[in-house]
Structures are given as C-alpha cells and as structure tokens.
Amino acid sequence: MLLLFLRAERRHPAPLLPPRLSAQGLVAPANLVMALLGAVWVGLFFFLPLLQQQVLGAGPLAAGLAQLPLAAAHVLGSTLAPRLARRLGPHPALAVGLLAQAAGLLWLALLAAPGTTLAGLTGPTALIGLGLGIAFVQLTAAAVSGVRPVDSGVAGGLVNTTRQLGGAVGRALLGTLASAVTSTDGPAMLADGYRAAFLLAASVAAAAAALTPVLSRRALAGPTPAMDSTTTDTNDSTEGAHR
C-alpha cells in the first residue's frame, strides 16, 4: 500500500506528499528515527499496564496512578529539551533522550518479574518518560528544519503520521515476540514475554540513537539541491523584476 501511495504521489500533478520533500533539510532521516521512536512509544504504553496488572497484580486504578511519574518526567523532559539542545547541540540532545529511553527500558525489563512492586517501577518509567520528552521535541524540530515555508505544514503532518505508522508496526512486532516467548499462562510466563518485548524496545531505541550522527552530517552538508534550485529561481525572478 505504501509503494502504491508513493507511485500515485509521483504521478499526481498536486501530490499530498510532494516527492521533493524528502530531499529537503532533515526530513528523511528525522522521519526514520521518528518511526523507531513511535515503535518504542506505543509498545511501552501497551505492555506497561499489562505488566502492572497481569504480573504485579495491580488494579487498573493503581496501575494508572503508578504511571503518573512517567507522565511528569515526560513533561519535564519536554521542558528541558530546548535548554539541553542549546548546551549540547540538537542532535547530541536527541541521542541523550533516546539513550535514556533505552536505559530505562532495559531497567524495566530487569524488573519485569513477579514480586516487583509498583513503586519499584518508578525509577525506570521516570527515566523513560524523561528521555521520551527530550527525544520527541528534538525530533519534531529536526523534521521541519531546513524545509521550504510552503512545505512546512506537510513536513509537520508527515512526522506525526510517521510516528503513528512506526507505532503500529512496532506494536505488531513486539506483540508477536511476546506471544512467541510466552508458552503458557501465568504471571511468570507472561513476565518472560513482556521482558522480551522491553528488551527489543530498548534495542530499537539504542539503534535510533546510533542514527543521530546521520542528522548531524546532513545538517552540516548545508542546503539540499532542492533548496539551492529554489533559491536560484527566486533570485532570478528578483533580478528580472528589478530590470
């Protein structure tokens, strides 16, 4: 379906997603990383309440309240993201956010076992929320940086769509892995499946962090050919108007 969509877009005189967009700014690499972030994001919020209720024995209300530190850390990370970007640079700040998520997910996987308390999950979930807030802000900014003003709305919509698509694919893959690992019912066996899902999610977050140097190299490369040609056309038109 995606290939058919791209084919239709290339042939349509007024495409919803202009093919030129991928050559502008950091659109292509930023959306790739956002797809990986979406896979981790959706997988976390699917498996975390299952771990809390089916393995740790918490009720729905207690499980929801136990996620408040994660939400608060997410808000804090979003607030700190601009300051961190000014101090470290936007792409190192993005790497820090993604690595924080990877570390938090790995920590969560180690605690995914009967006998762990809800309070014991506060540390890893808060670390995940902090990294998620930092990474999301930095990726959203990167996905629209260097884009022509006429394409900025499309770039903003694309990065949100990419996050949702990445989440759908990631949820399917993580769910398949968890089901394959879980051979029988029971808290201990369910914990094994959730642990495998968290470990895979941590690996995806680490892989996304490893891709951040691509963003830096693309940014240092300067304007893309599409941007250069647009600037040239604008200059030519201005000179013609003056004549």
HUQUI-V154225 format. One record per residue. N is the residue number from 1. RES is the residue in one small letter. PHI is phi as a letter, one per 20 degrees, with the letter a starting at -180 (none if undefined). OMEGA is omega in whole degrees, -180 to 180 (* if undefined). Layout:
N|RES|PHI|OMEGA, N|RES|PHI|OMEGA
This chain:
1|m|none|179, 2|l|f|179, 3|l|f|177, 4|l|f|178, 5|f|f|-180, 6|l|f|179, 7|r|f|179, 8|a|f|-179, 9|e|f|-179, 10|r|f|-177, 11|r|e|-175, 12|h|f|-179, 13|p|f|179, 14|a|c|-174, 15|p|f|175, 16|l|f|179, 17|l|c|-176, 18|p|g|179, 19|p|g|-179, 20|r|f|-174, 21|l|f|-176, 22|s|f|-180, 23|a|e|-176, 24|q|e|173, 25|g|l|-178, 26|l|d|-173, 27|v|g|-174, 28|a|f|-179, 29|p|f|-180, 30|a|f|179, 31|n|f|176, 32|l|f|179, 33|v|f|179, 34|m|f|177, 35|a|f|178, 36|l|f|177, 37|l|f|178, 38|g|f|178, 39|a|f|179, 40|v|f|-175, 41|w|g|-178, 42|v|f|179, 43|g|f|179, 44|l|f|-174, 45|f|f|171, 46|f|e|-173, 47|f|e|-178, 48|l|f|178, 49|p|f|175, 50|l|f|177, 51|l|f|-177, 52|q|f|-174, 53|q|e|-173, 54|q|e|-179, 55|v|d|-177, 56|l|e|175, 57|g|m|179, 58|a|e|174, 59|g|e|-179, 60|p|g|-180, 61|l|f|180, 62|a|f|179, 63|a|f|179, 64|g|f|179, 65|l|f|-180, 66|a|f|179, 67|q|e|179, 68|l|f|176, 69|p|g|177, 70|l|f|180, 71|a|f|179, 72|a|f|178, 73|a|f|177, 74|h|f|178, 75|v|f|179, 76|l|f|179, 77|g|f|178, 78|s|f|179, 79|t|f|-177, 80|l|e|-174, 81|a|g|180, 82|p|f|180, 83|r|f|179, 84|l|f|178, 85|a|f|178, 86|r|f|-178, 87|r|e|-175, 88|l|d|-169, 89|g|o|-175, 90|p|f|-175, 91|h|f|170, 92|p|f|177, 93|a|f|176, 94|l|f|179, 95|a|f|178, 96|v|f|179, 97|g|f|-179, 98|l|f|179, 99|l|f|176, 100|a|f|176, 101|q|f|-180, 102|a|g|180, 103|a|f|179, 104|g|f|179, 105|l|f|176, 106|l|f|177, 107|w|f|180, 108|l|f|178, 109|a|f|180, 110|l|f|-178, 111|l|e|-177, 112|a|f|-178, 113|a|b|175, 114|p|g|-179, 115|g|o|175, 116|t|f|179, 117|t|e|176, 118|l|f|179, 119|a|f|180, 120|g|f|179, 121|l|e|-175, 122|t|f|-178, 123|g|f|-178, 124|p|f|-179, 125|t|f|177, 126|a|f|178, 127|l|f|178, 128|i|f|180, 129|g|f|179, 130|l|f|180, 131|g|f|-180, 132|l|f|179, 133|g|f|180, 134|i|f|-175, 135|a|f|-177, 136|f|f|179, 137|v|f|-178, 138|q|f|-179, 139|l|f|179, 140|t|f|178, 141|a|f|-179, 142|a|f|-175, 143|a|f|-180, 144|v|d|-179, 145|s|f|179, 146|g|m|-179, 147|v|e|177, 148|r|g|-179, 149|p|g|-178, 150|v|f|-179, 151|d|d|-174, 152|s|f|179, 153|g|f|178, 154|v|f|180, 155|a|f|178, 156|g|f|177, 157|g|f|-178, 158|l|f|-176, 159|v|f|176, 160|n|f|176, 161|t|f|178, 162|t|f|178, 163|r|f|-179, 164|q|f|178, 165|l|f|177, 166|g|f|178, 167|g|f|180, 168|a|f|179, 169|v|f|180, 170|g|f|178, 171|r|f|179, 172|a|f|-178, 173|l|f|-180, 174|l|f|178, 175|g|f|178, 176|t|f|179, 177|l|f|-179, 178|a|f|179, 179|s|f|-179, 180|a|f|-179, 181|v|f|-178, 182|t|e|-176, 183|s|e|179, 184|t|c|180, 185|d|e|-180, 186|g|p|-177, 187|p|g|-177, 188|a|f|-180, 189|m|f|176, 190|l|f|179, 191|a|f|178, 192|d|f|179, 193|g|f|180, 194|y|f|178, 195|r|f|179, 196|a|f|179, 197|a|f|179, 198|f|f|179, 199|l|f|178, 200|l|f|178, 201|a|f|177, 202|a|f|178, 203|s|f|179, 204|v|f|178, 205|a|f|178, 206|a|f|177, 207|a|f|177, 208|a|f|177, 209|a|f|180, 210|a|f|180, 211|l|e|-177, 212|t|f|175, 213|p|f|177, 214|v|f|177, 215|l|f|-180, 216|s|f|180, 217|r|f|179, 218|r|f|180, 219|a|f|-179, 220|l|f|180, 221|a|f|178, 222|g|n|-177, 223|p|f|177, 224|t|f|178, 225|p|g|179, 226|a|f|179, 227|m|f|-180, 228|d|f|-178, 229|s|f|179, 230|t|f|179, 231|t|f|179, 232|t|f|180, 233|d|f|180, 234|t|f|179, 235|n|f|178, 236|d|f|-180, 237|s|f|179, 238|t|f|179, 239|e|f|179, 240|g|f|180, 241|a|f|179, 242|h|f|179, 243|r|f|*
